[in-house]
Amino acid sequence: MPTLDLHHAHAWDVSPTEAVAIQRELAPLVREAPLDFDAVRTVAGLDVSVRDDRVRAAVVVYDVRAKAVVDQAIWEGPTPFPYVPGLLSFREVPAILPALEQLRALPDVYMLDAQGRAHPRRFGLACHLGVLLDAPALGVAKSILVGRVEGELGEAKGSGAPLVHKGETVGVALRTRERVKPVYVSVGHRVTLRDAGRLALRLAVKYKLPQPTHLAHRLSYRGEL
């Protein structure tokens, strides 16, 4: 089982005001870089469900070449942080990290059912996890947290339109299935927005959500695939 090498570690038992300050401190560390698709073998889909005062984090590792699940893990425990819009990472990362420690090996890329830079402080869950692990990460969300889609989004699979907030492109609305509502892709860390969209589209093989996050969502809610 892998040992996580955390970068810029910080306390999690903090107030919402302190959490916002941590986000603002870490947000400038997010960086974009082209993704070497030839080197990407495994993508981990991550999702977290909350029931009452219990949280369940699920990770599903998907082999992009074999198109098959090669590993999975669940961690359950008490919910560590209240629900506060924009502070989802303080509620979910403390559950995600111990789930990742159960894997046989860490994946090449982390794909989260959450926001990345499409966040009021440009530091959503995908950014937070990516910076902590210093690993490629992206958010593929089902809804918009901030911004609006500019321009016309075509109905064909692969159509995209920029998601813009305060004059800045923070993500892309991406049609992963023809005539189906789009997903909203944003940079987490060490990936460009273009490459994040390409990867999400490549892995949306059966459903609107890419296969890794679709399976992680199912695992987090059902407890099994």
HELIX and SHEET records of a PDB file:
HELIX    1   1 PRO A   16  LEU A   26  1                                  11    
HELIX    2   2 ALA A   27  LEU A   29  5                                   3    
HELIX    3   3 PHE A   37  ALA A   39  5                                   3    
HELIX    4   4 LEU A   88  LEU A  100  1                                  13    
HELIX    5   5 LEU A  125  LEU A  133  1                                   9    
HELIX    6   6 LEU A  193  LEU A  203  1                                  11    
HELIX    7   7 GLN A  211  ARG A  222  1                                  12    
SHEET    1   A 9 ALA A  68  PRO A  78  0                                        
SHEET    2   A 9 ARG A  54  ASP A  63 -1                                        
SHEET    3   A 9 THR A  42  ARG A  51 -1                                        
SHEET    4   A 9 VAL A 109  LEU A 112  1                                        
SHEET    5   A 9 ALA A 137  ALA A 141  1                                        
SHEET    6   A 9 VAL A 183  HIS A 189 -1                                        
SHEET    7   A 9 GLU A 168  LEU A 174 -1                                        
SHEET    8   A 9 GLY A 160  HIS A 165 -1                                        
SHEET    9   A 9 ARG A 148  VAL A 149 -1                                        
END                                                                             
